[in-house]
């Protein structure tokens, strides 16, 4: 069973190690354009190992909030190319390459996604940084690449990477364009399952099969949640259609700045209150606390 621990007491930095328990820290819980909750980037820590899931435009700021920096976080796993998920990676790349003795950070990334992450997003600011470099720099010049293997969960193809005690399963999600009816029609985007205990949806439209499937495996789920219907995220109203026992394991994150003013987004015709605890969820995911799994 998980516990919720306060961290950053008295301004102390969040340790990037644990006494052995799996720890999940949302350094932000807000939507792409949130101003109050820093977007949704997530630290996963166990023992001596850690991974930062996504580092968006506000990622370096969110790390600074908890006493960390892109020089302290050593391993990154980008889920997809929206700026609230990768907009901070240029800072990661350049700060680490050009700070003396910083060393090369690691990136867990699939080969196919590596190519588009670099050629369509990161190369613009990083490819030609050095006057006498002789060739365009590549992602592997900035990051040590860690490559997931293909795996199967209940007969379906996924990818997995073992980072010390962290067993990370990566699954494609249906995020964008909004017309995509399958993951194959979608741009690369993924969610993750950690140690077969914690499922994090990643950015995704409502895809009932995933919470139903992982709801039976996971102890706790964290699900992308948008406060209105439509677009490229799962809406609160769609998540309300999940069975009670699935919602009862689910925290909601990636929420807009008006999450705590339900009168601005809950309609008279809706059969929910806008308070996720009253509506059968575990609640809004909290920023800057540790969800610990002993
Ligand atoms: Zn996105």
Boltz pocket constraint, residues with backbone or C-beta under 6 A from the ligand:
constraints:
  - pocket:
      binder: B
      contacts: [[A, 80], [A, 82], [A, 175], [A, 203]]
      max_distance: 6.0
